[in-house]
Amino acid sequence: MFMFPISLGIAATIRVGYNLGSASTEKAEISAYTSIMVGLMV
């Protein structure tokens, strides 16, 4: 029951970290915002 939200959080962390690591702060911000919105919908 809690596995889907945890996996979503892990995927969001990886996605934002990847964008920050490639010095793409705009993409990281969009990824973070999208992840929060998807998380709230679940």
PDB file of N, CA, C and O in Angstrom, chain B, residues numbered from 101:
ATOM      1  N   MET B 101       0.808  -1.188   0.000  1.00  0.00           N
ATOM      2  CA  MET B 101       0.000   0.000   0.000  1.00  0.00           C
ATOM      3  C   MET B 101       0.860   1.264   0.000  1.00  0.00           C
ATOM      4  O   MET B 101       0.507   2.253  -0.642  1.00  0.00           O
ATOM      5  N   PHE B 102       1.944   1.237   0.690  1.00  0.00           N
ATOM      6  CA  PHE B 102       2.802   2.413   0.742  1.00  0.00           C
ATOM      7  C   PHE B 102       3.957   2.337  -0.246  1.00  0.00           C
ATOM      8  O   PHE B 102       4.760   3.267  -0.324  1.00  0.00           O
ATOM      9  N   MET B 103       4.058   1.249  -1.001  1.00  0.00           N
ATOM     10  CA  MET B 103       5.179   1.082  -1.918  1.00  0.00           C
ATOM     11  C   MET B 103       5.124   2.048  -3.099  1.00  0.00           C
ATOM     12  O   MET B 103       6.160   2.541  -3.543  1.00  0.00           O
ATOM     13  N   PHE B 104       3.930   2.321  -3.605  1.00  0.00           N
ATOM     14  CA  PHE B 104       3.845   3.240  -4.743  1.00  0.00           C
ATOM     15  C   PHE B 104       4.303   4.656  -4.383  1.00  0.00           C
ATOM     16  O   PHE B 104       5.095   5.229  -5.131  1.00  0.00           O
ATOM     17  N   PRO B 105       3.847   5.244  -3.281  1.00  0.00           N
ATOM     18  CA  PRO B 105       4.346   6.591  -2.941  1.00  0.00           C
ATOM     19  C   PRO B 105       5.853   6.623  -2.663  1.00  0.00           C
ATOM     20  O   PRO B 105       6.529   7.597  -2.993  1.00  0.00           O
ATOM     21  N   ILE B 106       6.365   5.568  -2.064  1.00  0.00           N
ATOM     22  CA  ILE B 106       7.806   5.533  -1.802  1.00  0.00           C
ATOM     23  C   ILE B 106       8.591   5.454  -3.105  1.00  0.00           C
ATOM     24  O   ILE B 106       9.595   6.147  -3.272  1.00  0.00           O
ATOM     25  N   SER B 107       8.136   4.611  -4.028  1.00  0.00           N
ATOM     26  CA  SER B 107       8.830   4.493  -5.311  1.00  0.00           C
ATOM     27  C   SER B 107       8.726   5.783  -6.109  1.00  0.00           C
ATOM     28  O   SER B 107       9.661   6.141  -6.825  1.00  0.00           O
ATOM     29  N   LEU B 108       7.611   6.482  -6.000  1.00  0.00           N
ATOM     30  CA  LEU B 108       7.463   7.764  -6.669  1.00  0.00           C
ATOM     31  C   LEU B 108       8.437   8.790  -6.090  1.00  0.00           C
ATOM     32  O   LEU B 108       9.041   9.565  -6.831  1.00  0.00           O
ATOM     33  N   GLY B 109       8.586   8.791  -4.780  1.00  0.00           N
ATOM     34  CA  GLY B 109       9.529   9.707  -4.144  1.00  0.00           C
ATOM     35  C   GLY B 109      10.975   9.418  -4.511  1.00  0.00           C
ATOM     36  O   GLY B 109      11.766  10.338  -4.720  1.00  0.00           O
ATOM     37  N   ILE B 110      11.313   8.150  -4.589  1.00  0.00           N
ATOM     38  CA  ILE B 110      12.674   7.772  -4.980  1.00  0.00           C
ATOM     39  C   ILE B 110      12.952   8.186  -6.417  1.00  0.00           C
ATOM     40  O   ILE B 110      14.018   8.722  -6.720  1.00  0.00           O
ATOM     41  N   ALA B 111      11.984   7.935  -7.308  1.00  0.00           N
ATOM     42  CA  ALA B 111      12.151   8.321  -8.708  1.00  0.00           C
ATOM     43  C   ALA B 111      12.284   9.837  -8.854  1.00  0.00           C
ATOM     44  O   ALA B 111      13.083  10.316  -9.658  1.00  0.00           O
ATOM     45  N   ALA B 112      11.504  10.589  -8.081  1.00  0.00           N
ATOM     46  CA  ALA B 112      11.591  12.048  -8.139  1.00  0.00           C
ATOM     47  C   ALA B 112      12.951  12.536  -7.649  1.00  0.00           C
ATOM     48  O   ALA B 112      13.533  13.454  -8.227  1.00  0.00           O
ATOM     49  N   THR B 113      13.449  11.923  -6.589  1.00  0.00           N
ATOM     50  CA  THR B 113      14.756  12.308  -6.066  1.00  0.00           C
ATOM     51  C   THR B 113      15.851  12.062  -7.087  1.00  0.00           C
ATOM     52  O   THR B 113      16.736  12.898  -7.268  1.00  0.00           O
ATOM     53  N   ILE B 114      15.795  10.923  -7.752  1.00  0.00           N
ATOM     54  CA  ILE B 114      16.795  10.598  -8.771  1.00  0.00           C
ATOM     55  C   ILE B 114      16.700  11.575  -9.932  1.00  0.00           C
ATOM     56  O   ILE B 114      17.719  12.063 -10.423  1.00  0.00           O
ATOM     57  N   ARG B 115      15.476  11.863 -10.374  1.00  0.00           N
ATOM     58  CA  ARG B 115      15.274  12.766 -11.512  1.00  0.00           C
ATOM     59  C   ARG B 115      15.778  14.178 -11.211  1.00  0.00           C
ATOM     60  O   ARG B 115      16.466  14.779 -12.036  1.00  0.00           O
ATOM     61  N   VAL B 116      15.445  14.704 -10.049  1.00  0.00           N
ATOM     62  CA  VAL B 116      15.888  16.052  -9.684  1.00  0.00           C
ATOM     63  C   VAL B 116      17.407  16.072  -9.491  1.00  0.00           C
ATOM     64  O   VAL B 116      18.078  17.007  -9.927  1.00  0.00           O
ATOM     65  N   GLY B 117      17.942  15.045  -8.843  1.00  0.00           N
ATOM     66  CA  GLY B 117      19.390  14.975  -8.641  1.00  0.00           C
ATOM     67  C   GLY B 117      20.156  14.888  -9.948  1.00  0.00           C
ATOM     68  O   GLY B 117      21.224  15.484 -10.088  1.00  0.00           O
ATOM     69  N   TYR B 118      19.617  14.150 -10.900  1.00  0.00           N
ATOM     70  CA  TYR B 118      20.262  14.042 -12.220  1.00  0.00           C
ATOM     71  C   TYR B 118      20.286  15.407 -12.903  1.00  0.00           C
ATOM     72  O   TYR B 118      21.299  15.796 -13.484  1.00  0.00           O
ATOM     73  N   ASN B 119      19.178  16.130 -12.832  1.00  0.00           N
ATOM     74  CA  ASN B 119      19.131  17.448 -13.467  1.00  0.00           C
ATOM     75  C   ASN B 119      20.034  18.452 -12.765  1.00  0.00           C
ATOM     76  O   ASN B 119      20.650  19.291 -13.421  1.00  0.00           O
ATOM     77  N   LEU B 120      20.120  18.377 -11.451  1.00  0.00           N
ATOM     78  CA  LEU B 120      21.029  19.270 -10.739  1.00  0.00           C
ATOM     79  C   LEU B 120      22.483  18.935 -11.041  1.00  0.00           C
ATOM     80  O   LEU B 120      23.323  19.828 -11.152  1.00  0.00           O
ATOM     81  N   GLY B 121      22.774  17.653 -11.172  1.00  0.00           N
ATOM     82  CA  GLY B 121      24.135  17.233 -11.478  1.00  0.00           C
ATOM     83  C   GLY B 121      24.587  17.666 -12.860  1.00  0.00           C
ATOM     84  O   GLY B 121      25.775  17.893 -13.087  1.00  0.00           O
ATOM     85  N   SER B 122      23.645  17.781 -13.778  1.00  0.00           N
ATOM     86  CA  SER B 122      24.001  18.223 -15.131  1.00  0.00           C
ATOM     87  C   SER B 122      23.869  19.736 -15.279  1.00  0.00           C
ATOM     88  O   SER B 122      23.845  20.254 -16.396  1.00  0.00           O
ATOM     89  N   ALA B 123      23.783  20.441 -14.157  1.00  0.00           N
ATOM     90  CA  ALA B 123      23.713  21.906 -14.102  1.00  0.00           C
ATOM     91  C   ALA B 123      22.510  22.451 -14.859  1.00  0.00           C
ATOM     92  O   ALA B 123      22.588  23.505 -15.490  1.00  0.00           O
ATOM     93  N   SER B 124      21.412  21.737 -14.793  1.00  0.00           N
ATOM     94  CA  SER B 124      20.176  22.175 -15.441  1.00  0.00           C
ATOM     95  C   SER B 124      19.151  22.488 -14.354  1.00  0.00           C
ATOM     96  O   SER B 124      18.247  21.698 -14.086  1.00  0.00           O
ATOM     97  N   THR B 125      19.309  23.643 -13.744  1.00  0.00           N
ATOM     98  CA  THR B 125      18.459  23.983 -12.600  1.00  0.00           C
ATOM     99  C   THR B 125      17.003  24.218 -12.999  1.00  0.00           C
ATOM    100  O   THR B 125      16.093  23.952 -12.213  1.00  0.00           O
ATOM    101  N   GLU B 126      16.781  24.710 -14.206  1.00  0.00           N
ATOM    102  CA  GLU B 126      15.394  24.925 -14.649  1.00  0.00           C
ATOM    103  C   GLU B 126      14.659  23.598 -14.787  1.00  0.00           C
ATOM    104  O   GLU B 126      13.508  23.474 -14.368  1.00  0.00           O
ATOM    105  N   LYS B 127      15.321  22.614 -15.372  1.00  0.00           N
ATOM    106  CA  LYS B 127      14.707  21.290 -15.513  1.00  0.00           C
ATOM    107  C   LYS B 127      14.505  20.639 -14.144  1.00  0.00           C
ATOM    108  O   LYS B 127      13.514  19.944 -13.924  1.00  0.00           O
ATOM    109  N   ALA B 128      15.442  20.864 -13.233  1.00  0.00           N
ATOM    110  CA  ALA B 128      15.308  20.308 -11.885  1.00  0.00           C
ATOM    111  C   ALA B 128      14.113  20.920 -11.173  1.00  0.00           C
ATOM    112  O   ALA B 128      13.386  20.224 -10.464  1.00  0.00           O
ATOM    113  N   GLU B 129      13.908  22.207 -11.356  1.00  0.00           N
ATOM    114  CA  GLU B 129      12.774  22.874 -10.732  1.00  0.00           C
ATOM    115  C   GLU B 129      11.453  22.359 -11.307  1.00  0.00           C
ATOM    116  O   GLU B 129      10.494  22.136 -10.568  1.00  0.00           O
ATOM    117  N   ILE B 130      11.410  22.173 -12.609  1.00  0.00           N
ATOM    118  CA  ILE B 130      10.204  21.641 -13.247  1.00  0.00           C
ATOM    119  C   ILE B 130       9.945  20.212 -12.776  1.00  0.00           C
ATOM    120  O   ILE B 130       8.803  19.848 -12.494  1.00  0.00           O
ATOM    121  N   SER B 131      10.993  19.407 -12.691  1.00  0.00           N
ATOM    122  CA  SER B 131      10.846  18.026 -12.228  1.00  0.00           C
ATOM    123  C   SER B 131      10.357  17.968 -10.792  1.00  0.00           C
ATOM    124  O   SER B 131       9.510  17.142 -10.454  1.00  0.00           O
ATOM    125  N   ALA B 132      10.883  18.838  -9.951  1.00  0.00           N
ATOM    126  CA  ALA B 132      10.468  18.867  -8.551  1.00  0.00           C
ATOM    127  C   ALA B 132       9.009  19.278  -8.429  1.00  0.00           C
ATOM    128  O   ALA B 132       8.246  18.660  -7.687  1.00  0.00           O
ATOM    129  N   TYR B 133       8.621  20.316  -9.154  1.00  0.00           N
ATOM    130  CA  TYR B 133       7.237  20.790  -9.100  1.00  0.00           C
ATOM    131  C   TYR B 133       6.277  19.713  -9.612  1.00  0.00           C
ATOM    132  O   TYR B 133       5.229  19.470  -9.014  1.00  0.00           O
ATOM    133  N   THR B 134       6.645  19.072 -10.721  1.00  0.00           N
ATOM    134  CA  THR B 134       5.805  18.012 -11.285  1.00  0.00           C
ATOM    135  C   THR B 134       5.682  16.843 -10.320  1.00  0.00           C
ATOM    136  O   THR B 134       4.599  16.277 -10.169  1.00  0.00           O
ATOM    137  N   SER B 135       6.761  16.481  -9.678  1.00  0.00           N
ATOM    138  CA  SER B 135       6.738  15.375  -8.724  1.00  0.00           C
ATOM    139  C   SER B 135       5.838  15.686  -7.537  1.00  0.00           C
ATOM    140  O   SER B 135       5.112  14.814  -7.058  1.00  0.00           O
ATOM    141  N   ILE B 136       5.882  16.914  -7.066  1.00  0.00           N
ATOM    142  CA  ILE B 136       5.016  17.302  -5.945  1.00  0.00           C
ATOM    143  C   ILE B 136       3.555  17.230  -6.361  1.00  0.00           C
ATOM    144  O   ILE B 136       2.721  16.730  -5.606  1.00  0.00           O
ATOM    145  N   MET B 137       3.240  17.719  -7.543  1.00  0.00           N
ATOM    146  CA  MET B 137       1.853  17.705  -8.009  1.00  0.00           C
ATOM    147  C   MET B 137       1.339  16.265  -8.204  1.00  0.00           C
ATOM    148  O   MET B 137       0.212  15.944  -7.829  1.00  0.00           O
ATOM    149  N   VAL B 138       2.176  15.417  -8.789  1.00  0.00           N
ATOM    150  CA  VAL B 138       1.780  14.007  -8.966  1.00  0.00           C
ATOM    151  C   VAL B 138       1.615  13.331  -7.605  1.00  0.00           C
ATOM    152  O   VAL B 138       0.692  12.540  -7.408  1.00  0.00           O
ATOM    153  N   GLY B 139       2.498  13.641  -6.682  1.00  0.00           N
ATOM    154  CA  GLY B 139       2.401  13.073  -5.341  1.00  0.00           C
ATOM    155  C   GLY B 139       1.124  13.491  -4.624  1.00  0.00           C
ATOM    156  O   GLY B 139       0.533  12.698  -3.891  1.00  0.00           O
ATOM    157  N   LEU B 140       0.705  14.714  -4.830  1.00  0.00           N
ATOM    158  CA  LEU B 140      -0.532  15.175  -4.208  1.00  0.00           C
ATOM    159  C   LEU B 140      -1.770  14.542  -4.845  1.00  0.00           C
ATOM    160  O   LEU B 140      -2.793  14.368  -4.184  1.00  0.00           O
ATOM    161  N   MET B 141      -1.673  14.203  -6.119  1.00  0.00           N
ATOM    162  CA  MET B 141      -2.795  13.555  -6.790  1.00  0.00           C
ATOM    163  C   MET B 141      -2.965  12.110  -6.374  1.00  0.00           C
ATOM    164  O   MET B 141      -4.067  11.565  -6.438  1.00  0.00           O
ATOM    165  N   VAL B 142      -1.878  11.488  -5.947  1.00  0.00           N
ATOM    166  CA  VAL B 142      -1.946  10.088  -5.530  1.00  0.00           C
ATOM    167  C   VAL B 142      -2.470  10.073  -4.157  1.00  0.00           C
ATOM    168  O   VAL B 142      -2.625   9.003  -3.568  1.00  0.00           O
TER     169      VAL B 142
END
